[in-house]
């Protein structure tokens, strides 16, 4: 069964598909951040908007930089490569801006209308 793809075209089409998905995820993260900023009336944005934006943007940053480093092979993990620094920054900012898991607890508590003790 021929789907119009030769063996040489498959890796290229897969790479194009992965780049397109990466671009879509980055744009979605930006839109969530802009939405959280735009929805803030007179003070800070809502917990739901800000936690959703932080959680998704950090998840996208970790995934994209991890895939980029893996794509570069051993050179991607070299300290001389700027991509290695970007990956470390993505993981570090996730910790500095509160962990993704805690952001998701904030999202759930806002949706349910009940606060959860995050110290247990």
PyMOL commands that set and color helices and strands:
alter all, ss='L'
color gray80, all
select helices_A, chain A and resi 7-38+47-71+73-77+82-96+100-112
alter helices_A, ss='H'
color red, helices_A
deselect
rebuild
show_as cartoon
